[in-house]
């Protein structure tokens, strides 16, 4: 997993070409949705809802892959499996890793947006 980058800049560049003026809105929507998904993962973990945890991780994984955040997508895949296997006791360190990686993605996207605006 460590070999995956925080951001797939090539995929993001392609996305930016396709989306043009809508790209920034797409990024803002992704960041907002991601924050909500992290909160949903925490709630599902705290309530012992393994199925909800797996489903939230699954949809989060998809959006990470689509936006070009492969390492975060991989962590979400692990979280999905944790939920499917009903091993929520393994979830806290995984959620910490997801939050830490999400911060890396935010930083990377902000840097990318700042460069793109120039």
N, CA, C and O atoms as a printed pandas DataFrame, in Angstrom:
     atom_number atom_name residue_name chain_id  residue_number  x_coord  y_coord  z_coord
0              1         N          UNK        A               1    0.812   -1.192    0.000
1              2        CA          UNK        A               1    0.000    0.000    0.000
2              3         C          UNK        A               1    0.862    1.265    0.000
3              4         O          UNK        A               1    0.495    2.274   -0.603
4              5         N          UNK        A               2    1.987    1.203    0.668
5              6        CA          UNK        A               2    2.854    2.376    0.822
6              7         C          UNK        A               2    3.311    2.931   -0.528
7              8         O          UNK        A               2    3.605    4.120   -0.649
8              9         N          UNK        A               3    3.369    2.061   -1.542
9             10        CA          UNK        A               3    3.858    2.518   -2.838
10            11         C          UNK        A               3    2.837    3.361   -3.595
11            12         O          UNK        A               3    3.176    3.994   -4.595
12            13         N          UNK        A               4    1.602    3.372   -3.130
13            14        CA          UNK        A               4    0.588    4.188   -3.809
14            15         C          UNK        A               4    0.790    5.659   -3.425
15            16         O          UNK        A               4    1.076    5.966   -2.268
16            17         N          UNK        A               5    0.642    6.562   -4.394
17            18        CA          UNK        A               5    0.807    7.986   -4.069
18            19         C          UNK        A               5   -0.422    8.534   -3.349
19            20         O          UNK        A               5   -1.498    7.938   -3.398
20            21         N          UNK        A               6   -0.251    9.666   -2.685
21            22        CA          UNK        A               6   -1.399   10.334   -2.062
22            23         C          UNK        A               6   -2.381   10.746   -3.157
23            24         O          UNK        A               6   -3.592   10.558   -3.035
24            25         N          UNK        A               7   -1.824   11.313   -4.232
25            26        CA          UNK        A               7   -2.650   11.754   -5.357
26            27         C          UNK        A               7   -2.072   11.255   -6.665
27            28         O          UNK        A               7   -0.859   11.266   -6.873
28            29         N          UNK        A               8   -2.963   10.818   -7.542
29            30        CA          UNK        A               8   -2.579   10.435   -8.890
30            31         C          UNK        A               8   -2.724   11.698   -9.749
31            32         O          UNK        A               8   -3.798   11.991  -10.274
32            33         N          UNK        A               9   -1.619   12.434   -9.876
33            34        CA          UNK        A               9   -1.684   13.740  -10.545
34            35         C          UNK        A               9   -2.052   13.614  -12.021
35            36         O          UNK        A               9   -2.653   14.519  -12.600
36            37         N          UNK        A              10   -1.686   12.489  -12.620
37            38        CA          UNK        A              10   -2.041   12.268  -14.025
38            39         C          UNK        A              10   -3.560   12.147  -14.166
39            40         O          UNK        A              10   -4.165   12.756  -15.047
40            41         N          UNK        A              11   -4.162   11.346  -13.280
41            42        CA          UNK        A              11   -5.623   11.175  -13.317
42            43         C          UNK        A              11   -6.317   12.505  -13.033
43            44         O          UNK        A              11   -7.319   12.843  -13.663
44            45         N          UNK        A              12   -5.770   13.252  -12.077
45            46        CA          UNK        A              12   -6.351   14.565  -11.756
46            47         C          UNK        A              12   -6.231   15.537  -12.917
47            48         O          UNK        A              12   -7.149   16.316  -13.172
48            49         N          UNK        A              13   -5.110   15.500  -13.622
49            50        CA          UNK        A              13   -4.917   16.377  -14.781
50            51         C          UNK        A              13   -5.932   16.042  -15.872
51            52         O          UNK        A              13   -6.489   16.939  -16.506
52            53         N          UNK        A              14   -6.168   14.751  -16.088
53            54        CA          UNK        A              14   -7.168   14.328  -17.078
54            55         C          UNK        A              14   -8.555   14.801  -16.668
55            56         O          UNK        A              14   -9.330   15.300  -17.483
56            57         N          UNK        A              15   -8.847   14.630  -15.382
57            58        CA          UNK        A              15  -10.134   15.058  -14.843
58            59         C          UNK        A              15  -10.313   16.563  -15.027
59            60         O          UNK        A              15  -11.394   17.037  -15.377
60            61         N          UNK        A              16   -9.240   17.295  -14.785
61            62        CA          UNK        A              16   -9.279   18.749  -14.922
62            63         C          UNK        A              16   -9.543   19.138  -16.378
63            64         O          UNK        A              16  -10.296   20.074  -16.647
64            65         N          UNK        A              17   -8.926   18.423  -17.307
65            66        CA          UNK        A              17   -9.145   18.683  -18.736
66            67         C          UNK        A              17  -10.606   18.453  -19.116
67            68         O          UNK        A              17  -11.208   19.246  -19.840
68            69         N          UNK        A              18  -11.152   17.369  -18.620
69            70        CA          UNK        A              18  -12.531   16.998  -18.943
70            71         C          UNK        A              18  -13.528   17.951  -18.284
71            72         O          UNK        A              18  -14.478   18.408  -18.919
72            73         N          UNK        A              19  -13.299   18.242  -17.006
73            74        CA          UNK        A              19  -14.247   19.038  -16.218
74            75         C          UNK        A              19  -14.130   20.546  -16.476
75            76         O          UNK        A              19  -15.100   21.287  -16.318
76            77         N          UNK        A              20  -12.943   20.985  -16.870
77            78        CA          UNK        A              20  -12.665   22.400  -17.114
78            79         C          UNK        A              20  -13.107   23.253  -15.926
79            80         O          UNK        A              20  -12.570   23.106  -14.827
80            81         N          UNK        A              21  -14.086   24.149  -16.135
81            82        CA          UNK        A              21  -14.502   25.086  -15.082
82            83         C          UNK        A              21  -15.189   24.397  -13.904
83            84         O          UNK        A              21  -15.260   24.952  -12.808
84            85         N          UNK        A              22  -15.686   23.206  -14.133
85            86        CA          UNK        A              22  -16.398   22.475  -13.072
86            87         C          UNK        A              22  -15.439   21.738  -12.127
87            88         O          UNK        A              22  -15.863   21.204  -11.102
88            89         N          UNK        A              23  -14.159   21.712  -12.471
89            90        CA          UNK        A              23  -13.184   20.923  -11.705
90            91         C          UNK        A              23  -13.130   21.342  -10.241
91            92         O          UNK        A              23  -13.150   20.498   -9.345
92            93         N          UNK        A              24  -13.062   22.644  -10.003
93            94        CA          UNK        A              24  -12.961   23.114   -8.621
94            95         C          UNK        A              24  -14.198   22.718   -7.820
95            96         O          UNK        A              24  -14.093   22.327   -6.658
96            97         N          UNK        A              25  -15.373   22.821   -8.447
97            98        CA          UNK        A              25  -16.624   22.427   -7.790
98            99         C          UNK        A              25  -16.591   20.922   -7.473
99           100         O          UNK        A              25  -17.031   20.501   -6.403
100          101         N          UNK        A              26  -16.072   20.130   -8.397
101          102        CA          UNK        A              26  -15.950   18.689   -8.184
102          103         C          UNK        A              26  -15.069   18.401   -6.970
103          104         O          UNK        A              26  -15.416   17.571   -6.131
104          105         N          UNK        A              27  -13.942   19.082   -6.879
105          106        CA          UNK        A              27  -13.014   18.892   -5.757
106          107         C          UNK        A              27  -13.686   19.298   -4.445
107          108         O          UNK        A              27  -13.600   18.576   -3.451
108          109         N          UNK        A              28  -14.355   20.453   -4.442
109          110        CA          UNK        A              28  -15.035   20.920   -3.214
110          111         C          UNK        A              28  -16.108   19.921   -2.775
111          112         O          UNK        A              28  -16.251   19.640   -1.586
112          113         N          UNK        A              29  -16.859   19.389   -3.742
113          114        CA          UNK        A              29  -17.903   18.403   -3.443
114          115         C          UNK        A              29  -17.282   17.126   -2.878
115          116         O          UNK        A              29  -17.781   16.557   -1.907
116          117         N          UNK        A              30  -16.187   16.686   -3.498
117          118        CA          UNK        A              30  -15.482   15.493   -3.000
118          119         C          UNK        A              30  -15.029   15.699   -1.551
119          120         O          UNK        A              30  -15.220   14.819   -0.712
120          121         N          UNK        A              31  -14.432   16.850   -1.256
121          122        CA          UNK        A              31  -13.931   17.116    0.096
122          123         C          UNK        A              31  -15.079   17.141    1.114
123          124         O          UNK        A              31  -14.960   16.588    2.207
124          125         N          UNK        A              32  -16.178   17.781    0.746
125          126        CA          UNK        A              32  -17.342   17.857    1.631
126          127         C          UNK        A              32  -17.916   16.453    1.866
127          128         O          UNK        A              32  -18.175   16.063    3.004
128          129         N          UNK        A              33  -18.109   15.705    0.781
129          130        CA          UNK        A              33  -18.644   14.342    0.892
130          131         C          UNK        A              33  -17.714   13.458    1.720
131          132         O          UNK        A              33  -18.167   12.648    2.528
132          133         N          UNK        A              34  -16.420   13.624    1.512
133          134        CA          UNK        A              34  -15.443   12.801    2.240
134          135         C          UNK        A              34  -15.516   13.061    3.739
135          136         O          UNK        A              34  -15.467   12.127    4.540
136          137         N          UNK        A              35  -15.633   14.325    4.113
137          138        CA          UNK        A              35  -15.754   14.661    5.547
138          139         C          UNK        A              35  -16.998   13.998    6.128
139          140         O          UNK        A              35  -16.960   13.453    7.231
140          141         N          UNK        A              36  -18.107   14.046    5.377
141          142        CA          UNK        A              36  -19.353   13.426    5.832
142          143         C          UNK        A              36  -19.191   11.915    5.937
143          144         O          UNK        A              36  -19.699   11.299    6.874
144          145         N          UNK        A              37  -18.490   11.320    4.988
145          146        CA          UNK        A              37  -18.295    9.867    5.015
146          147         C          UNK        A              37  -17.430    9.449    6.204
147          148         O          UNK        A              37  -17.687    8.421    6.831
148          149         N          UNK        A              38  -16.415   10.238    6.510
149          150        CA          UNK        A              38  -15.570    9.931    7.671
150          151         C          UNK        A              38  -16.419    9.986    8.947
151          152         O          UNK        A              38  -16.287    9.131    9.822
152          153         N          UNK        A              39  -17.283   10.989    9.045
153          154        CA          UNK        A              39  -18.182   11.085   10.209
154          155         C          UNK        A              39  -19.128    9.883   10.261
155          156         O          UNK        A              39  -19.396    9.350   11.338
156          157         N          UNK        A              40  -19.632    9.456    9.100
157          158        CA          UNK        A              40  -20.512    8.281    9.031
158          159         C          UNK        A              40  -19.773    7.017    9.448
159          160         O          UNK        A              40  -20.333    6.164   10.137
160          161         N          UNK        A              41  -18.506    6.897    9.028
161          162        CA          UNK        A              41  -17.697    5.739    9.432
162          163         C          UNK        A              41  -17.532    5.720   10.950
163          164         O          UNK        A              41  -17.657    4.671   11.582
164          165         N          UNK        A              42  -17.250    6.887   11.530
165          166        CA          UNK        A              42  -17.087    6.965   12.989
166          167         C          UNK        A              42  -18.373    6.569   13.701
167          168         O          UNK        A              42  -18.354    5.813   14.673
168          169         N          UNK        A              43  -19.505    7.097   13.197
169          170        CA          UNK        A              43  -20.798    6.799   13.817
170          171         C          UNK        A              43  -21.103    5.304   13.720
171          172         O          UNK        A              43  -21.531    4.692   14.699
172          173         N          UNK        A              44  -20.884    4.718   12.548
173          174        CA          UNK        A              44  -21.147    3.284   12.363
174          175         C          UNK        A              44  -20.258    2.453   13.278
175          176         O          UNK        A              44  -20.708    1.466   13.860
176          177         N          UNK        A              45  -18.989    2.855   13.404
177          178        CA          UNK        A              45  -18.058    2.144   14.288
178          179         C          UNK        A              45  -18.551    2.232   15.732
179          180         O          UNK        A              45  -18.616    1.225   16.436
180          181         N          UNK        A              46  -18.896    3.440   16.163
181          182        CA          UNK        A              46  -19.323    3.645   17.547
182          183         C          UNK        A              46  -20.619    2.920   17.878
183          184         O          UNK        A              46  -20.843    2.520   19.021
184          185         N          UNK        A              47  -21.472    2.754   16.867
185          186        CA          UNK        A              47  -22.757    2.077   17.078
186          187         C          UNK        A              47  -22.663    0.575   16.797
187          188         O          UNK        A              47  -23.652   -0.146   16.928
188          189         N          UNK        A              48  -21.475    0.108   16.412
189          190        CA          UNK        A              48  -21.304   -1.313   16.127
190          191         C          UNK        A              48  -22.046   -1.784   14.888
191          192         O          UNK        A              48  -22.429   -2.949   14.786
192          193         N          UNK        A              49  -22.245   -0.864   13.942
193          194        CA          UNK        A              49  -22.974   -1.175   12.699
194          195         C          UNK        A              49  -21.985   -1.579   11.611
195          196         O          UNK        A              49  -21.582   -0.757   10.789
196          197         N          UNK        A              50  -21.598   -2.851   11.615
197          198        CA          UNK        A              50  -20.581   -3.331   10.669
198          199         C          UNK        A              50  -21.030   -3.178    9.218
199          200         O          UNK        A              50  -20.232   -2.822    8.351
200          201         N          UNK        A              51  -22.315   -3.448    8.955
201          202        CA          UNK        A              51  -22.829   -3.366    7.585
202          203         C          UNK        A              51  -22.784   -1.919    7.078
203          204         O          UNK        A              51  -22.342   -1.662    5.957
204          205         N          UNK        A              52  -23.236   -0.995    7.898
205          206        CA          UNK        A              52  -23.204    0.428    7.517
206          207         C          UNK        A              52  -21.762    0.898    7.329
207          208         O          UNK        A              52  -21.466    1.683    6.428
208          209         N          UNK        A              53  -20.879    0.414    8.184
209          210        CA          UNK        A              53  -19.459    0.760    8.095
210          211         C          UNK        A              53  -18.903    0.297    6.745
211          212         O          UNK        A              53  -18.224    1.057    6.054
212          213         N          UNK        A              54  -19.195   -0.956    6.376
213          214        CA          UNK        A              54  -18.708   -1.512    5.107
214          215         C          UNK        A              54  -19.270   -0.748    3.914
215          216         O          UNK        A              54  -18.541   -0.454    2.967
216          217         N          UNK        A              55  -20.555   -0.424    3.952
217          218        CA          UNK        A              55  -21.201    0.265    2.825
218          219         C          UNK        A              55  -20.655    1.687    2.668
219          220         O          UNK        A              55  -20.416    2.143    1.549
220          221         N          UNK        A              56  -20.460    2.376    3.779
221          222        CA          UNK        A              56  -19.910    3.730    3.715
222          223         C          UNK        A              56  -18.480    3.688    3.180
223          224         O          UNK        A              56  -18.102    4.500    2.336
224          225         N          UNK        A              57  -17.696    2.743    3.674
225          226        CA          UNK        A              57  -16.308    2.601    3.205
226          227         C          UNK        A              57  -16.281    2.291    1.709
227          228         O          UNK        A              57  -15.421    2.783    0.979
228          229         N          UNK        A              58  -17.234    1.469    1.262
229          230        CA          UNK        A              58  -17.297    1.100   -0.160
230          231         C          UNK        A              58  -17.553    2.334   -1.030
231          232         O          UNK        A              58  -16.867    2.536   -2.032
232          233         N          UNK        A              59  -18.533    3.156   -0.655
233          234        CA          UNK        A              59  -18.828    4.340   -1.483
234          235         C          UNK        A              59  -17.701    5.365   -1.399
235          236         O          UNK        A              59  -17.403    6.045   -2.380
236          237         N          UNK        A              60  -17.076    5.475   -0.227
237          238        CA          UNK        A              60  -15.940    6.379   -0.047
238          239         C          UNK        A              60  -14.778    5.925   -0.942
239          240         O          UNK        A              60  -14.114    6.743   -1.579
240          241         N          UNK        A              61  -14.550    4.615   -0.977
241          242        CA          UNK        A              61  -13.486    4.042   -1.813
242          243         C          UNK        A              61  -13.686    4.441   -3.271
243          244         O          UNK        A              61  -12.740    4.851   -3.944
244          245         N          UNK        A              62  -14.908    4.318   -3.750
245          246        CA          UNK        A              62  -15.208    4.658   -5.141
246          247         C          UNK        A              62  -14.907    6.112   -5.462
247          248         O          UNK        A              62  -14.319    6.415   -6.500
248          249         N          UNK        A              63  -15.312    7.015   -4.565
249          250        CA          UNK        A              63  -15.071    8.431   -4.843
250          251         C          UNK        A              63  -13.583    8.764   -4.776
251          252         O          UNK        A              63  -13.107    9.626   -5.516
252          253         N          UNK        A              64  -12.844    8.085   -3.894
253          254        CA          UNK        A              64  -11.390    8.312   -3.805
254          255         C          UNK        A              64  -10.689    7.872   -5.090
255          256         O          UNK        A              64   -9.808    8.562   -5.604
256          257         N          UNK        A              65  -11.095    6.722   -5.591
257          258        CA          UNK        A              65  -10.491    6.205   -6.821
258          259         C          UNK        A              65  -10.829    7.136   -7.989
259          260         O          UNK        A              65   -9.972    7.433   -8.822
260          261         N          UNK        A              66  -12.090    7.594   -8.043
261          262        CA          UNK        A              66  -12.520    8.479   -9.127
262          263         C          UNK        A              66  -11.780    9.812   -9.117
263          264         O          UNK        A              66  -11.480   10.368  -10.174
264          265         N          UNK        A              67  -11.488   10.320   -7.930
265          266        CA          UNK        A              67  -10.862   11.636   -7.823
266          267         C          UNK        A              67   -9.344   11.542   -7.979
267          268         O          UNK        A              67   -8.682   12.554   -8.207
268          269         N          UNK        A              68   -8.794   10.340   -7.857
269          270        CA          UNK        A              68   -7.346   10.181   -7.998
270          271         C          UNK        A              68   -6.609   10.208   -6.670
271          272         O          UNK        A              68   -5.532   10.794   -6.556
272          273         N          UNK        A              69   -7.207    9.558   -5.655
273          274        CA          UNK        A              69   -6.570    9.436   -4.333
274          275         C          UNK        A              69   -6.403    7.943   -4.015
275          276         O          UNK        A              69   -7.122    7.398   -3.178
276          277         N          UNK        A              70   -5.442    7.284   -4.695
277          278        CA          UNK        A              70   -5.335    5.827   -4.599
278          279         C          UNK        A              70   -5.008    5.297   -3.208
279          280         O          UNK        A              70   -5.527    4.251   -2.816
280          281         N          UNK        A              71   -4.172    5.985   -2.462
281          282        CA          UNK        A              71   -3.800    5.469   -1.141
282          283         C          UNK        A              71   -5.005    5.517   -0.199
283          284         O          UNK        A              71   -5.232    4.589    0.578
284          285         N          UNK        A              72   -5.771    6.602   -0.274
285          286        CA          UNK        A              72   -6.979    6.717    0.537
286          287         C          UNK        A              72   -8.009    5.670    0.100
287          288         O          UNK        A              72   -8.706    5.088    0.931
288          289         N          UNK        A              73   -8.094    5.443   -1.199
289          290        CA          UNK        A              73   -8.990    4.407   -1.716
290          291         C          UNK        A              73   -8.633    3.035   -1.176
291          292         O          UNK        A              73   -9.514    2.241   -0.848
292          293         N          UNK        A              74   -7.344    2.757   -1.084
293          294        CA          UNK        A              74   -6.869    1.475   -0.556
294          295         C          UNK        A              74   -7.229    1.333    0.931
295          296         O          UNK        A              74   -7.641    0.259    1.370
296          297         N          UNK        A              75   -7.076    2.403    1.692
297          298        CA          UNK        A              75   -7.461    2.373    3.110
298          299         C          UNK        A              75   -8.964    2.135    3.252
299          300         O          UNK        A              75   -9.401    1.413    4.148
300          301         N          UNK        A              76   -9.742    2.740    2.375
301          302        CA          UNK        A              76  -11.195    2.537    2.403
302          303         C          UNK        A              76  -11.550    1.094    2.053
303          304         O          UNK        A              76  -12.501    0.532    2.595
304          305         N          UNK        A              77  -10.774    0.498    1.142
305          306        CA          UNK        A              77  -11.003   -0.909    0.801
306          307         C          UNK        A              77  -10.762   -1.786    2.025
307          308         O          UNK        A              77  -11.515   -2.724    2.287
308          309         N          UNK        A              78   -9.712   -1.471    2.766
309          310        CA          UNK        A              78   -9.436   -2.215    4.001
310          311         C          UNK        A              78  -10.559   -2.019    5.010
311          312         O          UNK        A              78  -10.968   -2.965    5.683
312          313         N          UNK        A              79  -11.054   -0.794    5.113
313          314        CA          UNK        A              79  -12.153   -0.503    6.038
314          315         C          UNK        A              79  -13.412   -1.254    5.619
315          316         O          UNK        A              79  -14.141   -1.770    6.466
316          317         N          UNK        A              80  -13.666   -1.317    4.322
317          318        CA          UNK        A              80  -14.826   -2.047    3.810
318          319         C          UNK        A              80  -14.739   -3.518    4.230
319          320         O          UNK        A              80  -15.716   -4.101    4.700
320          321         N          UNK        A              81  -13.560   -4.100    4.054
321          322        CA          UNK        A              81  -13.364   -5.508    4.422
322          323         C          UNK        A              81  -13.527   -5.713    5.927
323          324         O          UNK        A              81  -14.090   -6.717    6.363
324          325         N          UNK        A              82  -13.039   -4.767    6.712
325          326        CA          UNK        A              82  -13.182   -4.833    8.164
326          327         C          UNK        A              82  -14.664   -4.882    8.537
327          328         O          UNK        A              82  -15.067   -5.658    9.404
328          329         N          UNK        A              83  -15.468   -4.051    7.878
329          330        CA          UNK        A              83  -16.908   -4.054    8.128
330          331         C          UNK        A              83  -17.566   -5.337    7.671
331          332         O          UNK        A              83  -18.395   -5.903    8.383
332          333         N          UNK        A              84  -17.199   -5.802    6.479
333          334        CA          UNK        A              84  -17.767   -7.046    5.950
334          335         C          UNK        A              84  -17.463   -8.233    6.860
335          336         O          UNK        A              84  -18.296   -9.121    7.042
336          337         N          UNK        A              85  -16.261   -8.234    7.428
337          338        CA          UNK        A              85  -15.843   -9.330    8.309
338          339         C          UNK        A              85  -16.310   -9.131    9.754
339          340         O          UNK        A              85  -16.010   -9.938   10.634
340          341         N          UNK        A              86  -17.055   -8.032    9.980
341          342        CA          UNK        A              86  -17.559   -7.699   11.315
342          343         C          UNK        A              86  -16.435   -7.638   12.346
343          344         O          UNK        A              86  -16.545   -8.161   13.455
344          345         N          UNK        A              87  -15.349   -6.979   11.936
345          346        CA          UNK        A              87  -14.197   -6.805   12.827
346          347         C          UNK        A              87  -14.059   -5.328   13.183
347          348         O          UNK        A              87  -12.995   -4.739   12.987
348          349         N          UNK        A              88  -15.119   -4.730   13.700
349          350        CA          UNK        A              88  -15.077   -3.303   14.006
350          351         C          UNK        A              88  -14.072   -2.970   15.103
351          352         O          UNK        A              88  -13.692   -1.811   15.272
352          353         N          UNK        A              89  -13.642   -3.986   15.848
353          354        CA          UNK        A              89  -12.600   -3.738   16.853
354          355         C          UNK        A              89  -11.295   -3.313   16.182
355          356         O          UNK        A              89  -10.441   -2.688   16.810
356          357         N          UNK        A              90  -11.147   -3.663   14.886
357          358        CA          UNK        A              90   -9.957   -3.269   14.122
358          359         C          UNK        A              90  -10.121   -1.892   13.473
359          360         O          UNK        A              90   -9.187   -1.381   12.854
360          361         N          UNK        A              91  -11.290   -1.302   13.614
361          362        CA          UNK        A              91  -11.597   -0.067   12.880
362          363         C          UNK        A              91  -10.895    1.195   13.404
363          364         O          UNK        A              91  -10.500    2.028   12.589
364          365         N          UNK        A              92  -10.719    1.381   14.732
365          366        CA          UNK        A              92  -10.149    2.667   15.186
366          367         C          UNK        A              92   -8.811    3.044   14.555
367          368         O          UNK        A              92   -8.677    4.174   14.085
368          369         N          UNK        A              93   -7.804    2.148   14.519
369          370        CA          UNK        A              93   -6.544    2.571   13.889
370          371         C          UNK        A              93   -6.703    2.815   12.386
371          372         O          UNK        A              93   -6.006    3.647   11.805
372          373         N          UNK        A              94   -7.619    2.089   11.772
373          374        CA          UNK        A              94   -7.878    2.266   10.340
374          375         C          UNK        A              94   -8.508    3.634   10.086
375          376         O          UNK        A              94   -8.151    4.322    9.130
376          377         N          UNK        A              95   -9.439    4.019   10.941
377          378        CA          UNK        A              95  -10.053    5.339   10.811
378          379         C          UNK        A              95   -9.031    6.446   11.032
379          380         O          UNK        A              95   -9.063    7.471   10.352
380          381         N          UNK        A              96   -8.127    6.238   11.983
381          382        CA          UNK        A              96   -7.054    7.214   12.202
382          383         C          UNK        A              96   -6.218    7.357   10.931
383          384         O          UNK        A              96   -5.864    8.464   10.528
384          385         N          UNK        A              97   -5.908    6.217   10.308
385          386        CA          UNK        A              97   -5.110    6.227    9.078
386          387         C          UNK        A              97   -5.874    6.917    7.945
387          388         O          UNK        A              97   -5.288    7.663    7.161
388          389         N          UNK        A              98   -7.175    6.667    7.864
389          390        CA          UNK        A              98   -8.008    7.300    6.840
390          391         C          UNK        A              98   -8.020    8.814    7.038
391          392         O          UNK        A              98   -7.867    9.573    6.081
392          393         N          UNK        A              99   -8.201    9.247    8.285
393          394        CA          UNK        A              99   -8.212   10.691    8.558
394          395         C          UNK        A              99   -6.863   11.338    8.238
395          396         O          UNK        A              99   -6.816   12.427    7.667
396          397         N          UNK        A             100   -5.781   10.676    8.601
397          398        CA          UNK        A             100   -4.438   11.208    8.334
398          399         C          UNK        A             100   -4.196   11.292    6.828
399          400         O          UNK        A             100   -3.666   12.284    6.329
400          401         N          UNK        A             101   -4.592   10.237    6.109
401          402        CA          UNK        A             101   -4.404   10.227    4.659
402          403         C          UNK        A             101   -5.302   11.265    3.986
403          404         O          UNK        A             101   -4.894   11.909    3.020
404          405         N          UNK        A             102   -6.514   11.424    4.493
405          406        CA          UNK        A             102   -7.430   12.423    3.934
406          407         C          UNK        A             102   -6.810   13.820    4.060
407          408         O          UNK        A             102   -6.950   14.652    3.164
408          409         N          UNK        A             103   -6.130   14.064    5.173
409          410        CA          UNK        A             103   -5.457   15.362    5.355
410          411         C          UNK        A             103   -4.364   15.542    4.301
411          412         O          UNK        A             103   -4.187   16.638    3.769
412          413         N          UNK        A             104   -3.634   14.470    4.000
413          414        CA          UNK        A             104   -2.612   14.525    2.940
414          415         C          UNK        A             104   -3.260   14.849    1.585
415          416         O          UNK        A             104   -2.732   15.634    0.798
416          417         N          UNK        A             105   -4.417   14.222    1.337
417          418        CA          UNK        A             105   -5.140   14.447    0.080
418          419         C          UNK        A             105   -5.609   15.902    0.004
419          420         O          UNK        A             105   -5.477   16.549   -1.036
420          421         N          UNK        A             106   -6.160   16.414    1.116
421          422        CA          UNK        A             106   -6.600   17.820    1.155
422          423         C          UNK        A             106   -5.425   18.739    0.827
423          424         O          UNK        A             106   -5.537   19.624   -0.021
424          425         N          UNK        A             107   -4.306   18.522    1.500
425          426        CA          UNK        A             107   -3.122   19.358    1.275
426          427         C          UNK        A             107   -2.676   19.282   -0.188
427          428         O          UNK        A             107   -2.378   20.302   -0.809
428          429         N          UNK        A             108   -2.636   18.070   -0.723
429          430        CA          UNK        A             108   -2.216   17.875   -2.102
430          431         C          UNK        A             108   -3.149   18.544   -3.090
431          432         O          UNK        A             108   -2.707   19.159   -4.061
432          433         N          UNK        A             109   -4.462   18.420   -2.836
433          434        CA          UNK        A             109   -5.441   19.051   -3.731
434          435         C          UNK        A             109   -5.356   20.572   -3.664
435          436         O          UNK        A             109   -5.474   21.252   -4.684
436          437         N          UNK        A             110   -5.153   21.101   -2.465
437          438        CA          UNK        A             110   -5.016   22.558   -2.333
438          439         C          UNK        A             110   -3.796   23.055   -3.088
439          440         O          UNK        A             110   -3.849   24.088   -3.755
440          441         N          UNK        A             111   -2.695   22.317   -2.983
441          442        CA          UNK        A             111   -1.473   22.678   -3.714
442          443         C          UNK        A             111   -1.732   22.638   -5.213
443          444         O          UNK        A             111   -1.333   23.539   -5.952
444          445         N          UNK        A             112   -2.404   21.581   -5.647
445          446        CA          UNK        A             112   -2.723   21.401   -7.060
446          447         C          UNK        A             112   -3.618   22.532   -7.565
447          448         O          UNK        A             112   -3.395   23.074   -8.648
448          449         N          UNK        A             113   -4.633   22.883   -6.770
449          450        CA          UNK        A             113   -5.557   23.942   -7.154
450          451         C          UNK        A             113   -4.826   25.289   -7.232
451          452         O          UNK        A             113   -5.072   26.090   -8.133
452          453         N          UNK        A             114   -3.923   25.520   -6.273
453          454        CA          UNK        A             114   -3.161   26.773   -6.260
454          455         C          UNK        A             114   -2.292   26.872   -7.514
455          456         O          UNK        A             114   -2.185   27.935   -8.125
456          457         N          UNK        A             115   -1.664   25.735   -7.893
457          458        CA          UNK        A             115   -0.833   25.716   -9.113
458          459         C          UNK        A             115   -1.702   25.938  -10.343
459          460         O          UNK        A             115   -1.327   26.673  -11.256
460          461         N          UNK        A             116   -2.871   25.292  -10.358
461          462        CA          UNK        A             116   -3.770   25.382  -11.512
462          463         C          UNK        A             116   -4.320   26.775  -11.714
463          464         O          UNK        A             116   -4.606   27.192  -12.837
464          465         N          UNK        A             117   -4.467   27.503  -10.591
465          466        CA          UNK        A             117   -5.055   28.849  -10.658
466          467         C          UNK        A             117   -4.061   29.860  -11.262
467          468         O          UNK        A             117   -4.446   30.929  -11.735
468          469         N          UNK        A             118   -2.782   29.489  -11.229
469          470        CA          UNK        A             118   -1.757   30.416  -11.711
470          471         C          UNK        A             118   -1.772   30.485  -13.144
471          472         O          UNK        A             118   -0.978   31.215  -13.736
